[in-house]
Amino acid sequence: MKPVTLILAGGEGRRMNGGKPLRLLGGRTLLARTLDYAHQLDFPVALGLRSHDQISSIPELKIIEDRPDIEGPLGGVMAGLAWADSKGFNAVLTIPVDMPWLPDDLARRLIEKANGEPSYAYSAGNAHPICALWPVAKLGDAECYAAKGGRSLRGLLEILEARRVEWPVGDQDPFANLNDPLALAEAEHQLQKSR
């Protein structure tokens, strides 16, 4: 399998009062932390944004703009799949910019379970469709889903009969995301405690 990692960072982050990728955790931006994680996976990395001007100082990597006709993260996934197809990649691994505790074995386990099909993360009774492996071969099916008005990643994974990959949850859910200032403050507290 020849995947590319796509960091989904196109959300408006309204509950965070905007600019979520540039929020600080432990003195580093969420984007910088996610880039470090993505580069450790050893796949090419791209950044999905609503538009190039969403972030004033963009790191030197491929920027893929979300499909403007599709709202939410599905617009990022669709744009990523189309770009990957044009570049000869056969899958897109999506991760969000706001999950700082992602497990080290995410890519390996999703790829192992996929066997040519989509796969996604699951923990503590919750699906995490934004952490998923999307085969480029499913682009046509995804296009049909979007053309019929589908906008949910969860709904697309159901239609594609994606494979669920479960992770245990210890003291910290590895898929906890930082959606608001309170969650960010709690993550900062956890980080300081672990030092």
N, C-alpha and C positions, 0 to 999 in steps of 0.2 A: 504494500500500500504506500502511496506517495501523497501524504496529506500536507496541507498548509494550515497553520494556526491563524485564526482570525479573532482578534480581540474586539468584542462588540462594545463600543463606547459612544454610540450615537444617541443614547437617551438624553432627554432634557434635564433629568435629575431635579425635577421640580421640588420634591420633598427635601432636597439638599440645597435648595435655593440656587440651582444651576451649577455648572462647572464641576460636576462630580469627578471626572478623571484627574483633575488637578487638586483635589482635596488631599490634605496631608494625613498620613498615618505613620507615626514613628519618625517624623521629619522627612518623609519621602512621599511623593504623590502616589495615589492609587495606580495611575498609569505606569509610573516607573516600576512599581512593585510587580504589576502584571506583566510588563515587558520582561523583567528578569525571569519570572516564572516561565513565560512563553519561550524565551531563548534557551532555557534549560531542556526543553523538550526536543531540541535539535531538528525542528522542522522550520521551513521558511515562515516568517511572521508578517502578517498584514494587520492594519488597524482600520476598523470600520467606524466611520463617522457620518453624521447627517450631512455635513459639508466640511470642506477644508478649513473654513474660518471658525469652526466650532472651538478649536484649540489654537491659541495664538502662537505657541512655540511647538511645532510638530516635530517629533523625532525623525531621524532619517530612516524611514521604512515606507513600504508601500501603503498608501491610503486608499481605501475603497469606500466610496460614498454610498450610503444606503439608497435603495431604490426609492425615488421620491413619491411614487404612486402607491407604495405599501407602507403603512404606518407600523411603528414598533420594531422590535428586534427581527421580525420576519423580513423586513426590508433590508436589513443588514445581511441576514443569511442568504437571501436570494441574490443580492449583489455579489456576495462572496462566492457563491456557487458558480455564477456566470463567469466571474473573473478566473476562478480556479480552472474551469473548463477551458477557457481560452489560453491558459498557460500550461496545460498538460498535467495538472494535478488531478488525482482521482477522488479526493475527499477533502472536506473542510472540517477542521476541529474548531468549534466555537467555544470561547470562554468570555465571561464578562469582565469588565474593568473593576467591578465592585465586590469581588469575592477574594479577599486576601489570604484565605486559608486553604486554597485548593489542594487536594492530595497529590503527592508526587507521582502516583501511579495512574492518574486520570487517563492520559492518552493511551498508555499501554493496555489498560483494562478495557477501555472503550473499543480499541482496535481489535483486541482478542475476541470480544463478544460479538462484534459487528458481523464478521464473515461476509462482507459485501452489502450488509444492510445498515440502516441507521441505528445508532445506539445512543443512550443518554444516561446521565447520572441520576441516582435516586438515593435518598437518605432520610431517616427519621420519618418515614411515611409520606415523604414529599418528592415529587418529580422535579428535576432541575433541567428543563428542556433547553436552557441557554448553554448548558455544558453538554455538548453533544457532538457526535461524529456524523457528518452528513455526506454520503457518497454523491459524487457529481452525477452519477448515473440516474439519480432521483430528481434531477433538476426539472425534467419535463413534468413529473408528477406534482412537484412543488408549484410549478407555473400554473397547472390546472387548478390546484387548490386555491391559489391566490386569485386567479381569474374568476372563481366562483364566490369571491368575497371573504375567503378564509384569511384570518389575520393572527391566529394563535399558533405559537410554536408547538404547544402541547397538542393542539388539534392536528397539526401537520404530522407530528410523530405518530399519533394514533392511526391516521390514514395510511401512513407508510409502514405500519406494524413494526415500529422500531423496537429494539431490544433494550430492556431495562438492566442497568448494572448497579447493584446496591453497594453502598459503603456504610461501614459501621460508624456510629457517632459516639465519641467518648466525651471528654470534657467540653469539646468544641466541635460543632457541626462543620465539617470541612467545606460545606456549601453555603454557609451563612453569608448573606450579602448585606452591604451597608447602604441602606435606602434612605436614611435620614440622619440628622445630626446626633440623635441619641445613640443609634447603632454605631456611628463612627466614634463617639466618645467611649462607648463600652469596649470597642475594639482597641482603642488607645490604652484603656485601663488594662486589658488583658495582655497587651504587648508589654507594658511596663512591668506587670507582675511576673512575666516570664523571663525577664532579664536578670 
